[in-house]
Amino acid sequence: MREIAPDVFHIPLTPRNGVNAYLIGDVLVDTGLPTSAGTLKKAAQQKGVKTIALTHAHGDHGGSARKLRDELGLQVWVGAKDREATESGKAVKKDPFNAPVIDTISGVLGNFKPVPVDRVLSESDELAAGFTVLDTPGHSPGHVSFWRAEDKVLICGDVFFNMHILTTIPGLRQPPGPFTFNPKENRDSERKLADLRPSVVGFGHGPVIQGGAATKLSEFVAELPA
């Protein structure tokens, strides 16, 4: 666990920052895979965490949410349009990955134990430690990011990947197509976040960017298709 900004900690859950979680004040952002529960439970108890806020309802972000909620009594917050997926444990998939048989295969990676939602999040809602919610749909219907304007710190979930999913080599990339519900909408969300000119960016996958973040995001979105 490493502090990347005041009251903001990065928790790498797999080697080479393959899956990440964050602490923002007393809020745990994302819960990784089911195997991440032990690491996150220790961090949550150490920092007095009261709430889980999911950037989106995919199994590598909500995988430990049910266990942590049950064992620590934490509330679970998620974007309004991801509530149904969180409470069913079934990630929303685009065609053809929602078809029979294919859905079963893709569900192994995307689904997770269903968990009740205590609060839905929408644009401008307050989170903790000076952060507010940004609606950033596309990768999932209700994907949200967390932004602190005071020092321009951004936690963006899977709007961007900052690694190659197979090689784990760092670098900004689109999130994987099979698990991105609406790629065009996600590109719009990428432009929205780049326009904020963040100084620090934390990703669901890949290393945190703490130097030159604004330039890197701006150069990336400049190459996006419409």
N, C-alpha and C positions, 0 to 999 in steps of 0.2 A: 504493500500500500504506500503510495507516494502522493504528497501534496503537490498539486499542479497550479493552484491558485488559492487565495484565502478561503478556508472552509470547503475546499473541493479536493477530493482525493481520488486518484486513479487506482483501481484494483484489477490487475491482469489476472485472468482466470485460467488461461492456458498459455503454453510457451509462445514466445514471440508476439505477445499481445493479440493472439488469435481470437480470443473472446474477452471482452472487457466489461466491467461494472464500475460505477462511480458512487462516491458519497458526496452529497450536497447538503451541508448542515446535518440535520437529522433525517434526511431522506436517502434511501438506497435507490440508485437509478439502475435498473435492470438486475436480473438475478442469474444470468448465464444459463448453463446446462444443469440438469438434475445433479450432476456430480459436483457442482460448484457450491452446494448448500453449506458444507462444513466451513469452507474459507469465508463465505459471506456471513454465516452466523457469528463467527468469531469477531469479524470486523463490525458487525451491527451491534453486538453487545459492548464492544470496546468504545464505540462512538455514540451509544445511546440512541440508535435508530428507532424511529417510530413508524415509518412509512416506507413502502415500496412504490416507486413510480416507474412504470414500464414505458419505454419509448414506443414499443409496439408489441403485438401479440404473436411472436414467433418463439419456437422452442429453445433457441439459443439465447433468448433474452428473458423469457418467463419460466425457464425450466425448473428453477428452484423456488418460485414464488409461493406455491402451495405449501411446501414444507416449511419455509420461513414464516409464513403467515400463521400456520398451525402451531409451530413451536415457540414463536416469539410474540404472537399476538399483534402482528403488524397489519396496518391497513394497506390496501392495494388500490393504487390510482392508475388510470390508463386513459388514453384518448377516447373520446366519446364513440367514435366509429370503430374502435377495436374492442369495445366492451363485450359484445356478443362472442367474439373469438376467444377472449380471455376467459369468459365464464363457461364456454364449451370446451376449451382446450384445443380447438381446431383452427389452425391458421387459415386465413382467406387466401385462396390460390387462384391464379388466372388460368384461362384456357390455354393448353389442354391439360394442365396439371391438376385440375379438379375433376377429371373424368375417372370413371371406375378403373381400378387396377393401378393406373398412374397415380391417382390420389392416394392410394394406400402407400405407395413407395415414397412419394414426396412428403406424406404425412409423418413418416418416421423421423424426418429432419425438422419439420415445421411445427408439429403438434407438441403439446405438453399437458401436464395434469391441470384440469380446469380449476380455477380459483375465483371466489366471489370478488366482485369489484365494489369498493366502498365509495369511490368518487370518480366521476369522469372529468377529464381535463379538456379545456378549450383555450383558444388563443387569448393571451394576456392574463390568464389565471396566475396567481402567485403560487410559487412552489416552496422555496426555503432559501435562506442565506442571500436574499436579493434577486433570486432567479424568477423568471416568468416563463410561461408556456408559449411555445410557438407551434401552430398547426403546420405540419410538414408532411402531408400525405403523399402517397405514391408507392413507396416500398410496401406499405400496408395502408388500408383505407383510413385508419385513424392514427397514423404515426405522428408523434410529437417530438419536439426538441426542447431544450432548456437553455435559456439565454440570460446573462447578466450584463446589462448595458453599461453599468458603472465601470467595469474593467474589461468588457468585451470578451467574456468567457462563454463558450458555446459547447454544449454536449448534444451531439446530433444523431446518436443512434446509428441507423443504417442508411441515412439519406446519402451519405458518402461511405465508401469503404476506403481505408487507408492501407490496404495490403492486397496482394494477389491471393485469392482464396485457396489456390493449390500450392503455390511456392512460398507463400507468406512474405514475399519480398515487399517492403514498404513502398507506398506510392498511391496517390488518389486514383480511385476507380469507381465505376458505376457499381451499385449492388447487383448481385447475380440475377439475371433475367427470370429464371424459373420461379424465384421467390419474390419478385417485384411485381405487385399487382397491377400498377399502372405506370410504366416507365416514363411517359410524357409528363404525367403529374409529378413524378419524382424529380425530373429535370427542372420543372418549375420551382420545386422546393429547394433544389440545389442553388438555383439562381437567387432565390429569396435569402438564403443563408449567406451566400457569398457577398450579397449587397450590404450585409451588416458589417463587413470588414473586421471579423473577429481577430483577437490577438492570441487566443488559446482555443484549440479545438480538440475535444475528446470524441472518439469514434467507438462504435460497437466492436469494430474489428480493425486492428492496426494500431500503430503507436500514436500517442498524443502529439499534436503539432504545437510547439510553444514559440517557435521563431519563424517569422515570415508567413504566418498562417493566412493572413488576408490576401497576400500576393498569390500564394499557392492555390487558394480556392478560386480567386478571380481568373487566373490563367486556365484553370481546369474548366470552369463553366464557359469561358470564351470559345472553347472548342466543341461545345455541345451542339447537337442538332436541335432544330426548333422543337 
